[in-house]
């Protein structure tokens, strides 16, 4: 977890004391990052262990859970398959969130197959129950969500998978921005989208949830 915190900081996904991570432990409790510290500085003794209701079970002096822990708890409650949660403010994904734009392009083979579209949750006041409430409707079918005017959320079967998913979201947003600057996507055809989704399990062995696509609404291939 400490290594992933540092990588988040290295990748400019967080500034100051932004962002938080958590992981489900074998005993059913959760390990999470402390509030108020740069992710570049997180060490093992700073991590906090809590129960599934957010009560602190183990923490060093001066360390307490992130104020966004309610968001993490909702993810674990809604998705028994989730064992890792990452919340960050990666610049490209957060730019889309700030512009009020979901990631919906059918333009990259990898994101179509492994991630699917990334929805935009409604605005919610940070550090309140509004945030988990805004995200809850999307958790059953999505492993990543943009938080309007805020940042992004990714979940996974373990913390590393959640981190990779966040990395994919940010890459998706970056490429999508460039594509739109170049005039917009030349989207993948409905049949090719269906083929890519089939590869998700047969070849990529991707885990987690996929929202699927209404291929009737995908732009047809240009003749």
TIFI-562061 format. One record per residue (C-alpha): residue number from 1; x negated, y, z. Coordinates in pm, 1 decimal. Layout:
<nodes>
(node NUM; (X; Y; Z));
...
</nodes>
This chain:
<nodes>
(node 1; (0.0; 0.0; 0.0));
(node 2; (-281.2; 241.3; 81.8));
(node 3; (-446.5; 171.4; -254.1));
(node 4; (-120.1; 242.6; -436.7));
(node 5; (-76.6; 566.2; -241.7));
(node 6; (-418.2; 678.7; -359.9));
(node 7; (-337.8; 579.4; -718.2));
(node 8; (-17.7; 785.3; -702.0));
(node 9; (-222.1; 1086.8; -598.9));
(node 10; (-485.6; 1016.5; -866.6));
(node 11; (-216.5; 1002.1; -1134.7));
(node 12; (-69.0; 1338.2; -1024.6));
(node 13; (261.6; 1177.6; -938.1));
(node 14; (262.9; 1364.8; -607.3));
(node 15; (148.1; 1697.9; -467.4));
(node 16; (76.1; 1789.9; -105.9));
(node 17; (268.8; 1539.1; 108.9));
(node 18; (520.6; 1438.6; -160.6));
(node 19; (628.2; 1082.0; -233.4));
(node 20; (680.7; 768.2; -29.3));
(node 21; (647.4; 391.1; -57.1));
(node 22; (787.6; 96.4; 133.1));
(node 23; (760.9; -281.2; 122.1));
(node 24; (965.0; -565.8; 266.4));
(node 25; (758.3; -788.2; 496.5));
(node 26; (804.1; -1166.6; 536.3));
(node 27; (968.9; -1120.7; 876.3));
(node 28; (1239.5; -897.9; 726.8));
(node 29; (1102.2; -571.1; 859.6));
(node 30; (972.5; -289.1; 640.6));
(node 31; (635.8; -117.9; 611.7));
(node 32; (649.4; 242.7; 494.8));
(node 33; (431.9; 548.1; 447.6));
(node 34; (435.6; 821.0; 713.5));
(node 35; (583.1; 1164.6; 662.4));
(node 36; (369.1; 1475.6; 633.6));
(node 37; (49.7; 1335.6; 479.7));
(node 38; (-106.9; 1350.7; 134.5));
(node 39; (-99.9; 1013.7; -35.7));
(node 40; (-473.3; 1056.5; -94.5));
(node 41; (-531.3; 1023.3; 279.9));
(node 42; (-313.8; 726.2; 378.2));
(node 43; (-498.0; 457.8; 579.1));
(node 44; (-365.4; 129.0; 724.0));
(node 45; (-337.1; 262.8; 1079.4));
(node 46; (-103.9; 538.3; 954.1));
(node 47; (161.5; 303.2; 814.8));
(node 48; (489.4; 263.6; 1003.9));
(node 49; (689.1; -56.2; 1057.8));
(node 50; (1066.8; -21.5; 1084.3));
(node 51; (1372.7; -244.3; 1092.2));
(node 52; (1643.3; -255.0; 825.3));
(node 53; (1833.7; 23.2; 1003.1));
(node 54; (1535.2; 257.1; 1006.6));
(node 55; (1442.1; 215.7; 1372.8));
(node 56; (1068.1; 242.1; 1436.2));
(node 57; (918.9; -85.4; 1558.3));
(node 58; (551.9; -1.3; 1535.7));
(node 59; (369.4; 325.7; 1468.2));
(node 60; (54.4; 500.6; 1575.5));
(node 61; (72.1; 822.2; 1773.4));
(node 62; (188.2; 1109.6; 1555.0));
(node 63; (317.9; 892.3; 1270.2));
(node 64; (683.6; 853.6; 1175.9));
(node 65; (870.8; 732.9; 866.3));
(node 66; (926.8; 950.5; 563.9));
(node 67; (1238.2; 1165.9; 572.8));
(node 68; (1346.4; 983.8; 254.0));
(node 69; (1347.9; 644.1; 424.9));
(node 70; (1728.7; 643.3; 397.2));
(node 71; (1686.3; 615.5; 20.7));
(node 72; (1457.6; 314.1; 60.9));
(node 73; (1694.9; 143.2; 304.1));
(node 74; (1982.8; 180.2; 60.0));
(node 75; (1777.7; 10.5; -211.4));
(node 76; (1710.1; -291.8; 9.1));
(node 77; (2074.1; -307.0; 120.3));
(node 78; (2206.1; -293.7; -235.9));
(node 79; (1951.5; -527.3; -392.8));
(node 80; (1848.1; -845.5; -208.6));
(node 81; (1594.0; -907.5; -486.6));
(node 82; (1405.4; -585.3; -406.8));
(node 83; (1093.4; -600.9; -188.1));
(node 84; (920.2; -277.9; -289.8));
(node 85; (1033.2; 82.5; -342.5));
(node 86; (841.8; 380.6; -483.3));
(node 87; (964.4; 740.2; -482.8));
(node 88; (746.7; 1003.0; -649.4));
(node 89; (750.7; 1324.0; -853.8));
(node 90; (559.5; 1228.9; -1171.3));
(node 91; (549.1; 1542.5; -1390.4));
(node 92; (701.9; 1418.8; -1715.2));
(node 93; (978.6; 1215.2; -1553.3));
(node 94; (1048.6; 1496.9; -1308.3));
(node 95; (1063.7; 1744.4; -1596.9));
(node 96; (1342.8; 1535.9; -1749.0));
(node 97; (1514.1; 1521.4; -1409.2));
(node 98; (1483.1; 1899.2; -1370.2));
(node 99; (1624.2; 1951.6; -1719.8));
(node 100; (1916.2; 1722.7; -1638.7));
(node 101; (1825.2; 1472.0; -1911.3));
(node 102; (1831.3; 1093.4; -1868.9));
(node 103; (1579.7; 876.7; -2054.1));
(node 104; (1795.6; 716.1; -2320.9));
(node 105; (1581.8; 689.1; -2635.3));
(node 106; (1564.7; 354.2; -2815.2));
(node 107; (1220.2; 450.0; -2939.9));
(node 108; (961.7; 232.2; -2761.6));
(node 109; (960.2; -147.0; -2785.7));
(node 110; (818.5; -203.4; -2436.5));
(node 111; (1065.8; 21.8; -2256.6));
(node 112; (1361.9; -120.6; -2447.7));
(node 113; (1260.0; -474.2; -2351.6));
(node 114; (1134.0; -435.6; -1997.2));
(node 115; (1298.1; -126.5; -1848.8));
(node 116; (1604.3; -14.4; -2040.0));
(node 117; (1749.2; 331.7; -2021.5));
(node 118; (1673.9; 531.8; -1706.8));
(node 119; (1984.9; 712.0; -1579.1));
(node 120; (2000.9; 1049.7; -1407.9));
(node 121; (2154.2; 1052.1; -1059.8));
(node 122; (2349.5; 1366.9; -963.3));
(node 123; (2183.8; 1640.2; -759.3));
(node 124; (2146.4; 1559.2; -389.5));
(node 125; (1986.9; 1749.6; -103.5));
(node 126; (1649.1; 1588.0; -23.9));
(node 127; (1606.4; 1403.5; 305.2));
(node 128; (1983.3; 1364.4; 352.1));
(node 129; (2223.8; 1076.6; 293.4));
(node 130; (2328.5; 1253.4; -24.5));
(node 131; (2021.1; 1107.3; -197.3));
(node 132; (2096.2; 737.0; -139.8));
(node 133; (2464.2; 804.1; -210.1));
(node 134; (2377.2; 962.7; -545.5));
(node 135; (2156.5; 669.5; -646.8));
(node 136; (2376.7; 384.7; -521.8));
(node 137; (2601.2; 357.0; -832.2));
(node 138; (2297.7; 286.2; -1051.5));
(node 139; (2111.4; 32.8; -838.5));
(node 140; (2303.5; -276.2; -946.4));
(node 141; (2198.1; -245.7; -1310.2));
(node 142; (1882.8; -34.0; -1305.7));
(node 143; (1534.8; -69.8; -1157.4));
(node 144; (1449.9; 297.9; -1210.5));
(node 145; (1651.2; 617.7; -1168.2));
(node 146; (1576.4; 985.8; -1219.9));
(node 147; (1683.8; 1210.2; -930.9));
(node 148; (1820.3; 1539.3; -1064.0));
(node 149; (1590.2; 1835.7; -991.5));
(node 150; (1386.1; 1609.7; -765.0));
(node 151; (1183.5; 1318.0; -902.8));
(node 152; (1212.6; 947.3; -973.6));
(node 153; (1278.7; 617.6; -796.9));
(node 154; (1160.2; 269.1; -891.3));
(node 155; (1224.6; -67.6; -726.5));
(node 156; (1070.8; -410.3; -775.1));
(node 157; (1043.4; -764.0; -647.2));
(node 158; (727.5; -647.3; -471.6));
(node 159; (556.1; -313.0; -421.5));
(node 160; (314.2; -356.9; -712.2));
(node 161; (604.2; -427.2; -949.1));
(node 162; (781.0; -113.4; -828.6));
(node 163; (460.8; 85.3; -884.7));
(node 164; (423.6; -53.1; -1238.2));
(node 165; (785.5; 36.4; -1307.1));
(node 166; (725.1; 395.0; -1199.0));
(node 167; (420.9; 401.4; -1425.9));
(node 168; (639.2; 283.4; -1714.9));
(node 169; (900.3; 550.4; -1641.0));
(node 170; (639.0; 824.9; -1651.1));
(node 171; (488.1; 689.7; -1973.8));
(node 172; (837.6; 665.3; -2124.5));
(node 173; (908.8; 1028.2; -2031.9));
(node 174; (576.9; 1150.9; -2169.1));
(node 175; (619.0; 975.3; -2503.4));
(node 176; (984.7; 1080.2; -2523.4));
(node 177; (889.8; 1445.2; -2479.4));
(node 178; (632.1; 1425.8; -2757.7));
(node 179; (879.9; 1242.6; -2982.2));
(node 180; (1137.5; 1517.8; -2938.8));
(node 181; (875.6; 1784.7; -3006.0));
(node 182; (810.0; 1604.6; -3334.9));
(node 183; (1175.3; 1619.4; -3433.2));
(node 184; (1338.8; 1337.4; -3239.9));
(node 185; (1316.3; 957.5; -3229.2));
(node 186; (1346.4; 722.4; -3523.7));
(node 187; (1534.2; 476.1; -3308.0));
(node 188; (1499.1; 99.0; -3312.1));
(node 189; (1785.9; -75.8; -3492.5));
(node 190; (2062.4; -260.1; -3301.5));
(node 191; (1942.2; -604.1; -3413.1));
(node 192; (1584.1; -528.9; -3314.7));
(node 193; (1704.9; -402.4; -2977.9));
(node 194; (1887.9; -731.2; -2922.3));
(node 195; (1574.3; -922.8; -3018.5));
(node 196; (1363.7; -717.9; -2776.9));
(node 197; (1602.3; -780.0; -2488.4));
(node 198; (1584.1; -1153.6; -2559.7));
(node 199; (1203.2; -1131.9; -2543.9));
(node 200; (1239.7; -980.6; -2196.4));
(node 201; (1288.7; -1323.5; -2041.0));
(node 202; (1151.0; -1562.1; -2303.0));
(node 203; (817.1; -1390.0; -2361.9));
(node 204; (760.1; -1099.4; -2122.0));
(node 205; (899.5; -1287.8; -1819.0));
(node 206; (1019.3; -955.1; -1682.3));
(node 207; (1185.9; -952.0; -1341.8));
(node 208; (1451.3; -723.4; -1198.0));
(node 209; (1763.4; -580.4; -1356.7));
(node 210; (1819.8; -450.6; -1708.5));
(node 211; (2115.2; -226.5; -1795.5));
(node 212; (2152.8; -373.4; -2142.8));
(node 213; (2263.1; -159.8; -2434.1));
(node 214; (2576.9; -86.1; -2626.8));
(node 215; (2414.6; -151.9; -2960.8));
(node 216; (2720.9; -18.1; -3142.5));
(node 217; (2604.0; 328.2; -3044.4));
(node 218; (2242.5; 290.4; -3152.1));
(node 219; (2148.9; 481.8; -3462.6));
(node 220; (2127.8; 256.5; -3765.1));
(node 221; (1795.6; 205.2; -3939.7));
(node 222; (1721.5; 464.9; -4201.4));
(node 223; (1757.0; 332.7; -4552.4));
</nodes>
